[in-house]
Amino acid sequence: MTRQFNNICYFIIAEILRHKTPKTRARIIDYFIKVAKKLFSLNNINSMKSIISALQSSPIYRLRDSFELLSKKNIDLFQKYEKFFSEDNNRKQLRSHIDTSQIPCIPYLGIYLTDLIYVDSLYPTLETQHKERLERMCCIIKSIQKFQESKYGSYCIVIEEFVDINPQLIDFFLKDRYIDELKKFVDDRFYQ
């Protein structure tokens, strides 16, 4: 999942930077904000976060000329999503949404990984705290399992239709070597 998250980020960054004019870049940014909106409606928070992370990355966020060309509606939507993923109050908005979400949902896994690291460092493997440490870790893992057991059902049909139309997109995400090369290329372009 982490690799897929990173692949989506790099794909979006590369796609935006591939275009030279602010107007074209704005059109691409606008498109990905709309994709994030659709992912939110599907409760695919992890992929939505990868899009917002890409749009918040330094090479994209600095494209002020392009962001100024976005519609007020999409600027407001992007700012709403930035606030939604904000780290304020231990990601309070995001946690609240995930806790109250109807299944199916693909939560942002970064929350759970952070929580597991926190519990691991808070409770060293001392005999006296071992039980509480295990209980907290089990609670986090059960939360993840709850989402793993859910099924998207009819949404899969929409995805399958999209995949049939866009096989090159599937190839893109299945070729890890290509993604690693793209990452290197994009990283090199960031520093130029």
C-alpha positions as CSV (number, residue, x, y, z in Angstrom):
1,M,0.0,0.0,0.0
2,T,2.8,2.4,0.8
3,R,4.5,1.7,-2.6
4,Q,1.1,2.3,-4.3
5,F,0.7,5.6,-2.3
6,N,4.1,6.8,-3.4
7,N,3.5,5.6,-7.0
8,I,0.4,7.7,-7.2
9,C,2.2,10.7,-5.8
10,Y,5.0,10.5,-8.3
11,F,2.7,9.9,-11.2
12,I,0.7,13.1,-10.4
13,I,3.8,15.2,-9.8
14,A,5.3,14.0,-13.1
15,E,2.1,14.5,-15.0
16,I,1.7,18.1,-13.8
17,L,5.4,18.9,-14.4
18,R,5.3,17.3,-17.9
19,H,3.3,20.3,-19.1
20,K,5.0,23.7,-19.5
21,T,2.3,26.3,-19.4
22,P,0.5,27.4,-16.2
23,K,-2.8,27.1,-17.9
24,T,-2.2,23.4,-18.8
25,R,-0.8,22.7,-15.4
26,A,-3.9,24.3,-13.8
27,R,-6.1,22.1,-15.9
28,I,-4.3,19.0,-14.7
29,I,-4.3,20.2,-11.1
30,D,-8.0,20.8,-11.4
31,Y,-8.6,17.3,-12.7
32,F,-6.8,15.7,-9.8
33,I,-8.8,17.8,-7.3
34,K,-11.9,16.4,-9.0
35,V,-10.4,12.9,-8.7
36,A,-9.8,13.5,-5.0
37,K,-13.4,14.6,-4.6
38,K,-14.6,11.3,-6.2
39,L,-12.3,9.2,-4.0
40,F,-13.7,11.0,-1.0
41,S,-17.2,10.1,-2.1
42,L,-16.0,6.5,-2.5
43,N,-14.4,6.6,1.0
44,N,-11.0,5.8,-0.5
45,I,-9.1,8.1,1.9
46,N,-5.7,6.5,1.3
47,S,-5.7,7.3,-2.4
48,M,-7.2,10.7,-1.8
49,K,-4.4,11.5,0.6
50,S,-1.8,10.5,-2.0
51,I,-3.3,13.0,-4.4
52,I,-3.4,15.8,-1.8
53,S,0.2,14.9,-0.8
54,A,1.3,15.2,-4.4
55,L,-0.5,18.6,-4.8
56,Q,1.2,19.8,-1.5
57,S,4.6,18.6,-2.6
58,S,7.2,21.4,-3.0
59,P,7.5,21.2,-6.8
60,I,3.8,21.5,-7.3
61,Y,2.8,23.8,-4.4
62,R,5.3,26.4,-5.7
63,L,3.4,26.6,-9.0
64,R,1.5,29.7,-7.9
65,D,0.6,30.8,-11.4
66,S,-1.1,27.6,-12.0
67,F,-3.0,27.6,-8.7
68,E,-4.2,31.1,-9.4
69,L,-5.9,29.9,-12.5
70,L,-8.1,27.3,-10.6
71,S,-11.7,28.1,-10.1
72,K,-12.7,29.5,-6.7
73,K,-14.7,26.3,-6.2
74,N,-11.7,24.0,-6.7
75,I,-9.4,26.2,-4.6
76,D,-11.9,26.0,-1.8
77,L,-12.2,22.3,-2.2
78,F,-8.4,21.8,-2.2
79,Q,-8.2,24.0,1.0
80,K,-10.9,21.9,2.6
81,Y,-9.0,18.7,1.8
82,E,-5.8,20.3,3.2
83,K,-7.6,21.0,6.4
84,F,-9.1,17.5,6.4
85,F,-5.6,16.0,6.3
86,S,-4.1,18.6,8.7
87,E,-2.0,17.2,11.5
88,D,-3.7,19.6,13.9
89,N,-4.9,17.9,17.1
90,N,-3.5,14.5,16.1
91,R,-5.4,14.6,12.8
92,K,-8.7,15.1,14.5
93,Q,-10.8,15.7,11.4
94,L,-9.4,12.7,9.6
95,R,-9.7,10.4,12.6
96,S,-13.3,11.5,13.2
97,H,-14.2,10.8,9.6
98,I,-12.6,7.4,9.6
99,D,-14.2,6.5,13.0
100,T,-17.6,7.4,11.8
101,S,-17.2,6.1,8.2
102,Q,-19.6,3.6,6.7
103,I,-18.0,0.6,5.3
104,P,-16.6,0.1,2.7
105,C,-13.7,2.5,3.4
106,I,-10.0,2.5,2.6
107,P,-8.5,4.6,5.4
108,Y,-5.3,6.5,5.3
109,L,-2.8,3.9,6.7
110,G,-0.4,6.5,7.9
111,I,-2.5,7.1,10.9
112,Y,-2.3,3.5,12.0
113,L,1.4,3.2,11.3
114,T,2.0,6.4,13.4
115,D,-0.1,5.0,16.2
116,L,1.7,1.7,16.2
117,I,5.1,3.5,16.4
118,Y,3.8,5.7,19.2
119,V,2.6,2.7,21.2
120,D,5.8,0.8,20.6
121,S,7.9,3.7,21.8
122,L,5.6,4.6,24.7
123,Y,5.6,1.1,26.2
124,P,9.0,-0.4,26.1
125,T,9.0,-4.2,26.3
126,L,9.0,-4.2,30.1
127,E,7.1,-7.0,31.8
128,T,5.0,-4.6,33.8
129,Q,3.7,-2.7,30.7
130,H,3.6,-5.6,28.3
131,K,-0.1,-6.3,28.7
132,E,-1.2,-2.7,28.1
133,R,1.2,-2.4,25.1
134,L,-0.3,-5.5,23.5
135,E,-3.9,-4.4,24.2
136,R,-3.3,-1.0,22.5
137,M,-1.6,-2.6,19.5
138,C,-4.4,-5.1,19.2
139,C,-6.9,-2.3,19.2
140,I,-5.1,-0.6,16.4
141,I,-4.8,-3.8,14.3
142,K,-8.5,-4.6,14.9
143,S,-9.4,-1.2,13.5
144,I,-7.4,-2.0,10.3
145,Q,-8.9,-5.5,10.1
146,K,-12.4,-4.0,10.2
147,F,-11.7,-2.1,7.0
148,Q,-10.0,-5.1,5.3
149,E,-13.2,-7.2,5.7
150,S,-15.3,-4.7,3.9
151,K,-16.1,-5.0,0.2
152,Y,-16.8,-2.4,-2.4
153,G,-19.2,-4.5,-4.4
154,S,-20.8,-2.4,-7.2
155,Y,-17.9,0.1,-7.2
156,C,-15.6,-2.6,-8.5
157,I,-17.7,-2.7,-11.7
158,V,-16.9,1.0,-12.3
159,I,-13.2,0.4,-11.7
160,E,-13.2,-2.7,-13.9
161,E,-14.7,-0.7,-16.8
162,F,-12.1,2.0,-16.3
163,V,-9.3,-0.6,-16.3
164,D,-10.6,-2.1,-19.6
165,I,-10.4,1.4,-21.2
166,N,-7.0,2.3,-19.7
167,P,-4.7,-0.7,-19.7
168,Q,-1.6,1.5,-20.0
169,L,-2.5,3.1,-16.7
170,I,-2.5,-0.4,-15.1
171,D,0.8,-1.2,-16.7
172,F,2.2,2.0,-15.3
173,F,1.3,1.1,-11.7
174,L,2.4,-2.5,-12.0
175,K,5.9,-1.7,-13.3
176,D,7.8,-0.9,-10.1
177,R,11.0,-0.5,-12.1
178,Y,9.4,2.2,-14.2
179,I,8.1,3.9,-11.1
180,D,11.6,3.9,-9.5
181,E,13.1,5.3,-12.7
182,L,10.3,8.0,-12.8
183,K,11.0,8.8,-9.2
184,K,14.7,9.4,-10.0
185,F,13.8,11.5,-13.0
186,V,11.3,13.6,-11.0
187,D,13.7,13.9,-8.1
188,D,16.4,15.1,-10.5
189,R,14.0,17.6,-12.0
190,F,13.0,18.9,-8.6
191,Y,16.6,20.0,-7.9
192,Q,17.2,21.7,-11.2
